[in-house]
Amino acid sequence: MAIARTTVAYWRRKVLKVTGRGGIESPHFSARIGHQKRRERFPLLTPNKEAAAVKAAQIFGFLLDNGWDATLKKYKPHVVRELQAEHAKPHSVGALIEANQKYSTAREQSLHAYVKALRRVVAGVMQIEDGQKYQSRGACGTEVWRQRIDAVSLHDLTPGKIQTWKQEFLQKANRASKRQAVTTVNSLIRNAKALFSKKLLPFLERDLDLPAPLPFEGVPMEKPPSQRYRSRIDAKKILANAYDGLKDEHPEAYKILLLAGVCGLRVSEIDWLPWAAFDFQAGILEIQDTEHHQLKSEDSTGELALSEDMQVIFKTYAEQATGEFVIESNGTVKRSGATRSYRCQRHIDVLKTWLRDQGIKAQKPIHELRKEIGSVIASEEGIFAASRYLRHSDIRITSAIYADQKKRITPSIGDSLLPLS
């Protein structure tokens, strides 16, 4: 006569004490219960066989009435937690970075800047030691710092915490460095926030457990300080001095000066500029992506018309060239990726030193040459011409920086209104 599985009598024969891998028998009984082609072992948490059989019968009855999910949640909650953890979407900083690397269409250098900014913000919010302290321990130390940052949960990065960090960051700056602190914190927030861009969110939500609200949601930017460029350079004098003293002694530095100060190129663009970019027959310098270097943005591409003297100078240099790049260097020819190291760093340093000797005290003296040509064009040809020449992505960038006029305007009421002598 068969005994029903809902009875205690049935389970008296089924409960047992399991022997573990180490050969040690469990002090408590357990029972393997099956239903609808699924079997699970349930701990009965008692050394008494009769009590164990009673509990096993209760579990089986509950299973019949409520199904597996409810039974596991009630009698094996740790299994439910493990399953939830196994199937839960990741929500760490590192997972966000990986998802962006998978879905983002941002340029390599831009994405690197976004990631770097986020890690710096996270380090500040979570009060993790400055990355530079880890860098002093070598590559291994840097990796340890990144691992600590990447393990932080996105749910711990609330807008309130980020706002608090931002205010503390600004309060630490003294009056002299306040301007730079505002620029820095705005840049960090703007770049880090790009990893949560609206166009990426539908894809990020597929892979990640994103918090609500998002970390930077509602965190305001600080009012930026004026970026207005005020010319303190006598460009003609610098070009004349360079022709007399720099051209023959340091020809590569001289070429960099011309490309930055006359053509308005960025240092990174100059570093990897190939001779193929010059079309001497058409008198054009074409700026575009190459296999070695990606431009700052798609808007950075463009064509620059070369004056006759610039054509003569660079055509002469081209005839003497020993390699594919305009700036000769012993630097390793490989794609620089997201790093800030330059192939022709030695020549850049020579030019920086020379420019400072000429009285240019800006933090980035070569970039100051680009600003100067922008200022000249803006005052002589207008802000739109300057924006096109400098290949800015937005006219607002140009107008914010190059509103200064080289030529001072002298107000006059006109000769006809002056009293006769």
NORCOR-V24290 format. One record per residue. N is the residue number from 1. RES is the residue in one small letter. PSI is psi in degrees with one decimal (none if undefined). OMEGA is omega in whole degrees, -180 to 180 (999 if undefined). D_CENTER is the distance of its C-alpha to the mean C-alpha in whole Angstrom. Layout:
BEGIN
N/RES/PSI/OMEGA/D_CENTER, N/RES/PSI/OMEGA/D_CENTER
END
This chain:
BEGIN
1/m/123.5/-178/73, 2/a/141.6/178/69, 3/i/129.4/-179/68, 4/a/143.5/-178/65, 5/r/-10.0/178/61, 6/t/-3.0/-177/61, 7/t/154.7/177/64, 8/v/-34.4/-179/64, 9/a/-38.6/180/66, 10/y/-42.6/-173/64, 11/w/-14.1/174/61, 12/r/-32.3/-178/64, 13/r/-11.7/-174/64, 14/k/-25.8/-179/60, 15/v/146.1/179/58, 16/l/167.8/177/58, 17/k/120.6/-175/56, 18/v/139.5/175/54, 19/t/125.2/-178/54, 20/g/-179.8/-178/50, 21/r/-29.7/180/49, 22/g/6.5/180/50, 23/g/11.0/-179/54, 24/i/128.6/-179/54, 25/e/137.5/178/55, 26/s/141.4/178/54, 27/p/-16.6/-176/56, 28/h/153.4/177/55, 29/f/155.8/173/56, 30/s/167.8/-180/53, 31/a/139.5/175/54, 32/r/120.2/-175/52, 33/i/129.3/-179/53, 34/g/146.6/178/52, 35/h/134.1/178/52, 36/q/51.7/176/51, 37/k/23.3/176/50, 38/r/140.5/-180/48, 39/r/138.1/178/49, 40/e/141.9/174/47, 41/r/129.4/-179/49, 42/f/127.2/174/49, 43/p/132.3/-177/50, 44/l/-9.0/169/53, 45/l/39.9/176/53, 46/t/141.7/177/56, 47/p/-3.3/-179/59, 48/n/121.1/-174/62, 49/k/-40.6/-179/62, 50/e/-43.0/178/64, 51/a/-36.2/178/61, 52/a/-42.0/180/59, 53/a/-39.8/178/60, 54/v/-45.2/-178/61, 55/k/-37.5/178/57, 56/a/-41.0/179/56, 57/a/-37.4/178/59, 58/q/-43.7/-179/57, 59/i/-44.7/-179/53, 60/f/-42.6/178/55, 61/g/-41.5/178/56, 62/f/-38.2/180/53, 63/l/-44.1/179/51, 64/l/-37.3/-176/54, 65/d/-29.6/-169/54, 66/n/-13.3/180/50, 67/g/174.4/-173/48, 68/w/-45.6/-175/46, 69/d/-48.4/-179/43, 70/a/-37.3/-179/45, 71/t/-45.2/178/47, 72/l/-40.0/-180/44, 73/k/-34.2/-178/42, 74/k/-42.5/-171/45, 75/y/-16.7/176/47, 76/k/61.1/-176/44, 77/p/-29.6/-179/41, 78/h/-32.1/177/39, 79/v/-40.8/178/39, 80/v/-43.4/180/37, 81/r/-40.9/180/35, 82/e/-41.6/179/34, 83/l/-41.6/178/34, 84/q/-41.6/179/31, 85/a/-37.3/-178/29, 86/e/-37.6/-176/29, 87/h/-0.7/-180/29, 88/a/146.1/177/26, 89/k/143.3/178/23, 90/p/155.4/-178/20, 91/h/27.7/-179/18, 92/s/164.8/175/16, 93/v/-42.2/180/12, 94/g/-39.3/179/13, 95/a/-37.1/177/14, 96/l/-42.3/179/12, 97/i/-44.4/179/9, 98/e/-40.5/180/12, 99/a/-39.4/177/13, 100/n/-39.4/177/10, 101/q/-27.1/-179/11, 102/k/-40.8/-171/14, 103/y/-25.2/-173/14, 104/s/140.8/175/11, 105/t/7.8/179/13, 106/a/151.8/178/10, 107/r/155.0/-174/10, 108/e/-46.4/-179/9, 109/q/-37.7/180/8, 110/s/-45.4/-180/6, 111/l/-38.3/177/4, 112/h/-40.8/179/4, 113/a/-39.4/179/3, 114/y/-46.6/-178/1, 115/v/-43.3/-180/3, 116/k/-41.4/180/5, 117/a/-44.2/180/5, 118/l/-44.7/-179/7, 119/r/-36.2/180/9, 120/r/-40.0/178/10, 121/v/-45.3/-180/11, 122/v/-43.0/179/13, 123/a/-40.2/179/14, 124/g/-45.4/-179/16, 125/v/-43.3/-177/17, 126/m/2.9/178/18, 127/q/46.3/175/20, 128/i/140.7/-177/19, 129/e/146.8/178/20, 130/d/138.5/-179/17, 131/g/-27.8/-179/15, 132/q/-30.0/178/18, 133/k/-35.6/177/21, 134/y/-35.9/-179/20, 135/q/-29.2/180/19, 136/s/-16.6/179/22, 137/r/6.2/179/23, 138/g/-171.7/-177/22, 139/a/-36.6/-180/20, 140/c/-40.9/180/21, 141/g/-40.6/178/20, 142/t/-41.1/-180/17, 143/e/-37.6/177/17, 144/v/-42.8/178/19, 145/w/-45.7/180/16, 146/r/-40.2/180/14, 147/q/-39.7/179/16, 148/r/-43.0/180/17, 149/i/-48.0/-174/14, 150/d/-20.2/-180/14, 151/a/-11.6/-179/17, 152/v/137.3/179/17, 153/s/138.9/177/18, 154/l/-26.0/-180/16, 155/h/-17.1/177/20, 156/d/-9.7/-179/20, 157/l/76.5/-180/17, 158/t/154.3/177/19, 159/p/-36.7/179/19, 160/g/-42.6/179/22, 161/k/-40.5/-179/20, 162/i/-38.9/178/17, 163/q/-40.7/178/19, 164/t/-44.5/178/21, 165/w/-43.0/-179/19, 166/k/-46.4/-179/18, 167/q/-41.3/178/22, 168/e/-38.4/179/22, 169/f/-43.7/-179/19, 170/l/-35.8/-179/21, 171/q/-26.9/180/25, 172/k/-21.7/-178/24, 173/a/134.8/176/24, 174/n/175.9/-175/27, 175/r/-37.0/-177/28, 176/a/-33.9/-177/28, 177/s/6.7/-178/24, 178/k/-43.7/-179/24, 179/r/-46.9/-180/22, 180/q/-35.7/-180/19, 181/a/-40.6/178/19, 182/v/-44.4/179/18, 183/t/-42.2/-179/16, 184/t/-48.5/-176/14, 185/v/-36.8/176/14, 186/n/-41.7/179/14, 187/s/-42.7/180/10, 188/l/-45.4/-179/9, 189/i/-44.5/-179/10, 190/r/-45.0/-179/10, 191/n/-44.2/-180/6, 192/a/-38.5/-179/6, 193/k/-25.5/-179/9, 194/a/-22.2/178/8, 195/l/-11.0/178/8, 196/f/28.2/-175/11, 197/s/150.7/-176/12, 198/k/-38.6/-178/16, 199/k/-19.3/179/16, 200/l/-23.1/-173/14, 201/l/-43.6/180/16, 202/p/-33.0/180/20, 203/f/-39.4/179/18, 204/l/-37.9/-178/16, 205/e/-21.7/176/19, 206/r/-36.3/-173/21, 207/d/-21.6/-170/19, 208/l/154.0/170/18, 209/d/88.9/-176/20, 210/l/141.0/179/18, 211/p/159.1/174/20, 212/a/119.0/3/22, 213/p/164.7/176/21, 214/l/155.0/-174/17, 215/p/-42.5/-174/15, 216/f/8.1/-178/15, 217/e/121.5/178/18, 218/g/-4.4/178/20, 219/v/114.7/-175/18, 220/p/152.0/173/19, 221/m/151.4/176/17, 222/e/150.5/176/20, 223/k/119.0/-175/22, 224/p/147.7/175/20, 225/p/161.7/180/23, 226/s/132.0/177/24, 227/q/8.9/-175/23, 228/r/125.2/178/26, 229/y/127.1/177/27, 230/r/116.3/-174/30, 231/s/128.7/173/32, 232/r/22.6/-174/33, 233/i/136.9/169/34, 234/d/89.4/-172/37, 235/a/-41.9/-179/35, 236/k/-39.4/180/38, 237/k/-41.9/180/39, 238/i/-43.1/179/36, 239/l/-38.7/179/37, 240/a/-43.9/179/40, 241/n/-37.6/179/40, 242/a/-39.2/179/37, 243/y/-38.9/-178/40, 244/d/-37.2/-172/43, 245/g/-26.6/-174/41, 246/l/-32.9/-172/37, 247/k/-47.4/-176/38, 248/d/-34.9/-177/41, 249/e/-38.6/-180/39, 250/h/75.1/-175/36, 251/p/-33.6/-179/35, 252/e/-39.4/176/32, 253/a/-35.8/179/31, 254/y/-41.4/178/33, 255/k/-40.0/179/31, 256/i/-42.3/179/28, 257/l/-44.7/-180/30, 258/l/-42.4/-178/31, 259/l/-33.6/179/28, 260/a/-45.9/-172/26, 261/g/-22.2/180/29, 262/v/-43.5/-179/31, 263/c/-13.5/177/29, 264/g/25.7/-179/26, 265/l/150.3/173/23, 266/r/158.0/-178/20, 267/v/-42.4/-180/20, 268/s/-32.9/178/18, 269/e/-38.0/179/20, 270/i/-41.0/-175/23, 271/d/-42.0/-175/22, 272/w/19.2/-177/22, 273/l/121.4/-180/25, 274/p/155.4/177/27, 275/w/-24.4/179/31, 276/a/-16.0/180/31, 277/a/-18.4/180/29, 278/f/128.9/171/32, 279/d/90.6/-175/35, 280/f/-27.2/179/38, 281/q/-39.5/179/40, 282/a/-10.2/-179/38, 283/g/41.1/-174/37, 284/i/143.1/170/34, 285/l/117.6/-177/30, 286/e/123.2/179/28, 287/i/118.5/-179/24, 288/q/169.4/176/22, 289/d/146.0/174/20, 290/t/176.4/179/22, 291/e/-18.9/-178/22, 292/h/-23.6/-173/20, 293/h/133.2/172/18, 294/q/136.7/180/15, 295/l/168.7/-178/16, 296/k/-39.7/178/13, 297/s/171.8/178/14, 298/e/-30.2/180/17, 299/d/-13.3/-179/19, 300/s/-11.9/176/19, 301/t/154.0/179/22, 302/g/173.7/178/25, 303/e/135.5/179/29, 304/l/128.6/176/30, 305/a/130.5/-178/34, 306/l/135.4/175/35, 307/s/164.5/-177/38, 308/e/-41.3/-179/41, 309/d/-36.8/178/41, 310/m/-36.2/177/37, 311/q/-44.1/-179/38, 312/v/-46.5/-178/41, 313/i/-51.2/-175/39, 314/f/-25.2/174/36, 315/k/-37.6/176/39, 316/t/-45.0/177/40, 317/y/-36.8/-179/37, 318/a/-37.0/180/37, 319/e/-22.9/-180/40, 320/q/-2.4/-173/40, 321/a/144.4/179/36, 322/t/-2.1/-179/36, 323/g/-174.7/-176/33, 324/e/-16.4/-176/31, 325/f/147.3/-178/28, 326/v/-42.1/179/30, 327/i/114.8/179/29, 328/e/136.0/-180/31, 329/s/152.3/174/29, 330/n/2.9/180/30, 331/g/150.1/-180/26, 332/t/129.6/-180/25, 333/v/94.3/176/25, 334/k/156.5/-179/22, 335/r/128.5/-175/18, 336/s/-16.7/179/16, 337/g/-132.4/-174/13, 338/a/0.7/-175/10, 339/t/163.9/180/12, 340/r/6.7/179/13, 341/s/145.1/-178/17, 342/y/144.4/178/19, 343/r/-38.9/-178/22, 344/c/42.1/-176/25, 345/q/-37.9/-177/23, 346/r/-43.3/-179/27, 347/h/-32.9/176/28, 348/i/-43.5/179/25, 349/d/-38.7/178/27, 350/v/-45.7/-178/30, 351/l/-39.5/178/29, 352/k/-47.5/-180/27, 353/t/-43.8/-179/30, 354/w/-42.8/-179/33, 355/l/-37.9/178/31, 356/r/-33.3/176/31, 357/d/-22.9/178/35, 358/q/-0.2/176/35, 359/g/4.4/178/34, 360/i/106.9/-174/31, 361/k/6.6/-180/29, 362/a/154.0/180/26, 363/q/-35.2/178/23, 364/k/83.9/-173/22, 365/p/-32.4/179/25, 366/i/-41.0/178/24, 367/h/-25.5/177/22, 368/e/-30.5/177/25, 369/l/-40.3/177/27, 370/r/-41.4/179/25, 371/k/-37.2/-178/25, 372/e/-44.6/180/29, 373/i/-33.0/176/29, 374/g/-40.4/179/28, 375/s/-41.3/-180/30, 376/v/-46.7/-178/33, 377/i/-40.1/-180/32, 378/a/-39.4/-177/31, 379/s/-28.8/-176/35, 380/e/-34.3/-175/37, 381/e/-14.0/180/36, 382/g/160.9/-173/34, 383/i/-32.9/180/30, 384/f/-39.2/178/30, 385/a/-40.4/178/31, 386/a/-40.9/-180/28, 387/s/-42.6/179/25, 388/r/-40.8/-177/27, 389/y/-41.3/-179/27, 390/l/-7.2/177/24, 391/r/46.6/176/22, 392/h/149.4/-179/20, 393/s/-17.9/-176/19, 394/d/132.9/-180/21, 395/i/-25.3/180/24, 396/r/-30.8/177/23, 397/i/-46.0/-178/21, 398/t/-45.7/-177/24, 399/s/-28.2/180/26, 400/a/-27.5/-174/24, 401/i/-39.0/-169/24, 402/y/40.2/176/27, 403/a/-12.2/180/30, 404/d/141.9/179/32, 405/q/130.6/177/35, 406/k/-41.0/-179/36, 407/k/119.7/180/40, 408/r/138.0/178/41, 409/i/124.7/-180/43, 410/t/114.6/-180/46, 411/p/143.4/180/48, 412/s/146.0/177/51, 413/i/-0.3/177/54, 414/g/145.3/-177/56, 415/d/-30.9/-174/59, 416/s/-17.7/-177/61, 417/l/-5.7/179/61, 418/l/143.9/179/62, 419/p/142.1/179/65, 420/l/141.8/-180/68, 421/s/none/999/69
END
